[in-house]
Amino acid sequence: MKAQLDAFSGSDPEAAYTFASSSFKARNSLEQFIAIITTNYEFLLNLDSYTVDGCSKQGDFYLFAVSLIDSNGQAYTMEYTLSLIGTSWGVDAASVISSEGDPAYS
């Protein structure tokens, strides 16, 4: 997850895709991933900083709460879902829980 966020902060969605889980990649091509990011999560490509706030286990998945700030100073809270398949960790999903100035955003 941190490596994916670091790739986003470098405006490199292709590199960020490499950190997606194999199950995510089976459902979404690189082109679909880039479309998702540029349409719904463009702030990730302008990421200034992030902090991992916590982690919990839910079944086979690990949920991470992450606070992010983009280059414009806008704050977001996201939830990342990761899984371990074999020996590889991968990002299965991510969603915005809230954003500064729009607490109902999800």
DONU-791803 format. One record per residue: residue in one letter; y, x, z of N, C-alpha, C in turn. Coordinates in Angstrom, 2 decimals. Atoms other than C-alpha are relative to their C-alpha. Example, Ala and Ser with C-alpha at 12.3 -4.5 7.8 and 13.67 -1.06 7.14 Angstrom:
<A; <-1.19; 0.89; 0.00>; <-4.50; 12.30; 7.80>; <1.20; 0.90; 0.00>>
<S; <-1.19; -0.82; -0.06>; <-1.06; 13.67; 7.14>; <1.09; -0.77; 0.73>>
REM end
This chain:
<M; <-1.17; 0.82; 0.00>; <0.00; 0.00; 0.00>; <1.25; 0.87; 0.00>>
<K; <-1.17; -0.88; -0.04>; <2.46; 2.77; 0.89>; <0.16; 0.72; -1.32>>
<A; <-0.09; -0.68; 1.29>; <1.61; 4.61; -2.32>; <0.51; -0.95; -1.08>>
<Q; <-0.49; 0.98; 0.96>; <2.20; 1.42; -4.30>; <1.50; -0.23; 0.20>>
<L; <-1.43; 0.19; -0.28>; <5.56; 0.86; -2.59>; <0.80; 1.22; -0.44>>
<D; <-0.68; -1.21; 0.45>; <6.50; 4.49; -3.28>; <0.11; 0.02; -1.52>>
<A; <-0.07; 0.08; 1.47>; <5.64; 3.96; -6.96>; <1.07; -1.00; -0.43>>
<F; <-1.05; 0.97; 0.31>; <7.83; 0.86; -7.01>; <1.38; 0.60; 0.22>>
<S; <-1.31; -0.58; -0.29>; <10.70; 2.77; -5.40>; <0.41; 1.00; -1.07>>
<G; <-0.28; -0.87; 1.13>; <10.42; 5.17; -8.33>; <0.09; -0.76; -1.30>>
<S; <-0.08; 0.88; 1.18>; <10.67; 2.19; -10.73>; <-1.14; 0.26; -0.98>>
<D; <1.16; -0.31; 0.83>; <7.15; 2.90; -11.98>; <-1.10; -1.04; 0.22>>
<P; <1.01; 1.03; -0.21>; <5.16; -0.36; -12.18>; <-1.39; 0.39; -0.52>>
<E; <1.30; -0.46; 0.48>; <2.43; 1.36; -14.19>; <-0.75; 0.77; 1.08>>
<A; <0.62; -0.74; -1.11>; <1.76; 3.75; -11.31>; <-0.35; -0.94; 1.14>>
<A; <0.27; 0.96; -1.08>; <2.00; 0.88; -8.81>; <-1.27; -0.78; -0.28>>
<Y; <1.21; 0.76; 0.39>; <-0.73; -0.98; -10.73>; <-1.27; 0.76; 0.37>>
<T; <1.20; -0.78; -0.31>; <-3.17; 1.88; -10.08>; <-0.46; -0.19; 1.44>>
<F; <0.35; 0.21; -1.40>; <-3.10; 0.97; -6.38>; <-0.45; -1.43; 0.29>>
<A; <0.53; 1.36; -0.16>; <-4.15; -2.64; -6.97>; <-1.52; 0.08; 0.18>>
<S; <1.45; 0.03; -0.21>; <-7.67; -3.58; -5.90>; <-0.71; -0.27; -1.33>>
<S; <0.79; 0.24; 1.21>; <-10.43; -3.74; -8.48>; <-0.11; -1.49; -0.29>>
<S; <0.07; 1.44; 0.23>; <-10.66; -7.50; -7.98>; <1.33; -0.52; -0.57>>
<F; <-1.30; 0.39; 0.56>; <-6.90; -7.87; -8.66>; <0.06; 0.41; -1.47>>
<K; <-0.04; -0.50; 1.38>; <-7.23; -5.73; -11.80>; <-0.92; -0.81; -0.92>>
<A; <0.91; 0.82; 0.80>; <-10.15; -7.88; -12.97>; <0.67; -1.32; -0.41>>
<R; <-0.70; 1.27; 0.27>; <-7.84; -10.93; -12.84>; <1.33; 0.18; -0.72>>
<N; <-1.34; -0.24; 0.54>; <-4.60; -9.30; -14.04>; <0.06; 1.33; -0.75>>
<S; <-0.18; -1.23; 0.79>; <-3.94; -6.81; -16.83>; <1.27; 0.70; 0.46>>
<L; <-1.23; -0.74; -0.29>; <-1.25; -4.15; -16.54>; <1.21; -0.79; -0.49>>
<E; <-1.11; 0.77; 0.56>; <0.97; -6.27; -18.77>; <0.32; -1.22; 0.86>>
<Q; <-0.21; 1.16; -0.88>; <0.48; -9.33; -16.53>; <0.65; 0.45; 1.31>>
<F; <-0.54; -0.55; -1.25>; <1.21; -7.22; -13.44>; <1.49; 0.30; -0.17>>
<I; <-1.40; -0.34; 0.24>; <4.45; -5.90; -14.94>; <0.83; -1.28; -0.14>>
<A; <-0.71; 1.28; 0.14>; <5.46; -9.47; -15.89>; <0.21; -0.65; 1.36>>
<I; <-0.12; 0.57; -1.36>; <4.79; -10.65; -12.31>; <1.10; 0.72; 0.77>>
<I; <-0.98; -0.79; -0.75>; <6.86; -7.82; -10.85>; <1.41; -0.23; -0.53>>
<T; <-1.35; 0.13; 0.55>; <9.80; -8.10; -13.24>; <0.54; -1.42; 0.10>>
<T; <-0.44; 1.39; -0.11>; <9.89; -11.90; -12.95>; <0.24; -0.43; 1.43>>
<N; <-0.05; 0.52; -1.37>; <9.26; -12.48; -9.25>; <0.35; 1.02; 1.09>>
<Y; <-0.17; -1.02; -1.03>; <9.58; -9.17; -7.42>; <0.83; 1.19; -0.50>>
<E; <-0.79; -1.08; 0.61>; <12.20; -7.19; -9.33>; <0.63; 0.92; 1.05>>
<F; <-0.60; -0.82; -1.06>; <13.73; -6.00; -6.04>; <-0.89; 1.18; 0.38>>
<L; <0.89; -1.12; -0.30>; <10.63; -3.81; -5.59>; <0.32; 1.22; -0.86>>
<L; <-0.34; -1.10; 0.90>; <11.79; -1.73; -8.55>; <1.32; 0.66; 0.38>>
<N; <-1.25; -0.54; -0.52>; <15.07; -1.12; -6.70>; <-0.12; 0.22; 1.50>>
<L; <0.29; -0.14; -1.42>; <13.48; -0.40; -3.34>; <0.66; 1.24; 0.58>>
<D; <-0.64; -1.11; -0.68>; <15.48; 1.76; -0.97>; <-0.86; 0.51; 1.16>>
<S; <0.83; -0.41; -1.14>; <13.26; 1.73; 2.13>; <-0.93; -1.14; 0.40>>
<Y; <0.93; 1.00; -0.53>; <10.38; -0.05; 3.82>; <-0.58; 0.49; 1.31>>
<T; <0.66; -0.29; -1.28>; <8.69; -0.23; 7.21>; <-1.19; -0.92; 0.13>>
<V; <1.19; 0.81; -0.28>; <5.17; -1.40; 7.99>; <0.12; -0.46; 1.44>>
<D; <-0.27; 0.56; -1.32>; <5.63; -3.74; 10.95>; <-1.24; -0.38; 0.78>>
<G; <1.20; 0.39; -0.72>; <2.07; -4.69; 11.78>; <-1.16; -0.25; -0.94>>
<C; <1.22; 0.21; 0.78>; <-1.49; -5.25; 10.64>; <-0.95; -0.88; 0.80>>
<S; <1.04; 0.80; -0.62>; <-4.16; -7.83; 11.35>; <-1.16; -0.14; -0.98>>
<K; <1.19; 0.16; 0.82>; <-7.70; -8.32; 10.08>; <-0.32; -1.48; -0.11>>
<Q; <0.37; 1.39; 0.24>; <-8.66; -11.63; 8.50>; <-1.21; 0.02; -0.92>>
<G; <1.22; -0.08; 0.79>; <-12.28; -11.71; 7.37>; <-0.16; 1.40; -0.57>>
<D; <0.15; -1.29; 0.66>; <-12.76; -8.92; 4.82>; <1.34; 0.63; -0.39>>
<F; <-1.32; -0.46; 0.43>; <-9.00; -8.50; 4.32>; <0.83; 0.48; 1.18>>
<Y; <-0.96; -0.47; -0.98>; <-6.25; -6.68; 6.17>; <1.38; -0.45; -0.46>>
<L; <-1.33; 0.52; 0.31>; <-2.81; -8.30; 6.29>; <1.04; 0.90; 0.66>>
<F; <-1.05; -0.89; -0.48>; <0.23; -6.07; 6.63>; <1.35; -0.69; -0.15>>
<A; <-1.37; 0.47; 0.04>; <3.73; -7.25; 7.50>; <0.88; 1.20; -0.34>>
<V; <-0.83; -1.11; 0.47>; <6.31; -5.11; 5.69>; <1.45; -0.48; -0.13>>
<S; <-1.44; 0.25; 0.16>; <10.11; -5.07; 5.97>; <0.52; 0.95; -1.06>>
<L; <-0.51; -0.79; 1.10>; <11.90; -3.87; 2.85>; <1.50; -0.20; -0.16>>
<I; <-1.41; 0.08; 0.34>; <15.48; -3.13; 1.85>; <0.17; 0.57; -1.40>>
<D; <-0.21; -0.49; 1.36>; <16.49; -2.86; -1.78>; <1.29; 0.82; -0.08>>
<S; <-1.15; -0.88; 0.16>; <19.22; -0.61; -3.18>; <1.33; -0.71; 0.16>>
<N; <-1.22; 0.77; -0.25>; <21.77; -3.42; -2.78>; <0.17; -0.39; 1.46>>
<G; <-0.06; 0.32; -1.42>; <21.06; -3.69; 0.96>; <-0.63; -1.32; 0.37>>
<Q; <0.67; 1.28; -0.24>; <19.17; -6.98; 0.60>; <-1.32; 0.26; 0.74>>
<A; <1.22; -0.16; -0.81>; <16.38; -7.29; 3.22>; <-1.02; -1.07; -0.36>>
<Y; <1.11; 0.89; 0.28>; <12.98; -8.86; 2.56>; <-1.12; 0.27; 1.00>>
<T; <1.23; -0.15; -0.77>; <9.87; -9.47; 4.63>; <-1.14; -0.45; -0.90>>
<M; <1.14; 0.31; 0.85>; <6.58; -9.37; 2.75>; <-1.29; 0.10; 0.79>>
<E; <1.35; -0.15; -0.54>; <2.92; -9.78; 3.56>; <-0.87; 0.55; -1.12>>
<Y; <0.93; -0.64; 0.93>; <0.49; -7.47; 1.79>; <-1.42; -0.26; 0.47>>
<T; <1.43; 0.19; -0.28>; <-3.24; -8.23; 1.60>; <-0.76; 1.13; -0.67>>
<L; <0.80; -1.11; 0.51>; <-5.55; -5.24; 1.23>; <-1.46; -0.22; 0.30>>
<S; <1.44; 0.06; -0.24>; <-9.30; -4.93; 0.92>; <-0.60; 1.38; -0.26>>
<L; <0.77; -1.22; 0.19>; <-11.82; -2.12; 1.08>; <-1.23; -0.36; -0.82>>
<I; <1.16; 0.23; 0.86>; <-14.29; -2.16; -1.80>; <-0.66; 1.34; -0.20>>
<G; <0.65; -1.31; 0.00>; <-16.80; 0.63; -1.43>; <0.78; 0.93; 0.89>>
<T; <-0.83; -0.94; -0.76>; <-14.63; 3.54; -0.39>; <1.46; -0.06; -0.42>>
<S; <-1.36; 0.07; 0.53>; <-11.46; 2.40; -2.13>; <0.78; -1.18; 0.57>>
<W; <-0.92; 1.03; -0.43>; <-8.58; 0.48; -0.59>; <0.83; -0.44; -1.19>>
<G; <-0.85; 0.48; 1.07>; <-6.57; -1.72; -2.89>; <0.79; -1.20; 0.44>>
<V; <-0.86; 1.14; -0.29>; <-3.78; -4.26; -2.83>; <-0.53; -1.20; -0.78>>
<D; <0.48; 1.24; 0.61>; <-5.12; -7.77; -3.49>; <1.12; -0.97; -0.29>>
<A; <-1.09; 0.96; 0.15>; <-1.90; -9.72; -3.08>; <1.20; 0.46; 0.82>>
<A; <-1.22; -0.21; -0.78>; <1.67; -9.58; -1.84>; <0.88; -1.21; -0.20>>
<S; <-0.90; 1.15; 0.11>; <4.11; -12.34; -1.08>; <1.21; 0.21; 0.89>>
<V; <-1.23; -0.05; -0.78>; <7.67; -12.63; 0.14>; <-0.06; -1.10; 1.04>>
<I; <-0.01; 0.95; -1.10>; <7.80; -14.31; 3.53>; <1.43; -0.51; 0.21>>
<S; <-1.40; 0.39; -0.12>; <11.60; -14.31; 3.79>; <0.87; 1.07; -0.62>>
<S; <-0.99; -0.96; 0.46>; <14.68; -12.67; 2.39>; <1.32; -0.29; 0.69>>
<E; <-1.30; 0.14; -0.66>; <18.08; -12.07; 3.94>; <0.86; -0.97; -0.78>>
<G; <-0.86; 0.98; 0.65>; <20.36; -14.97; 3.20>; <-0.76; -1.19; -0.55>>
<D; <0.81; 1.12; 0.49>; <17.47; -17.24; 2.19>; <-1.28; -0.05; 0.83>>
<P; <1.19; -0.04; -0.87>; <15.08; -17.63; 5.16>; <-1.11; -0.92; -0.42>>
<A; <1.06; 0.90; 0.44>; <13.16; -20.40; 3.41>; <-0.76; 0.52; -1.20>>
<Y; <0.64; -0.56; 1.19>; <12.13; -18.14; 0.52>; <-1.44; 0.38; 0.29>>
<S; <1.40; -0.40; -0.16>; <8.38; -17.79; 0.11>; <-0.72; -0.04; -1.33>>
REM end
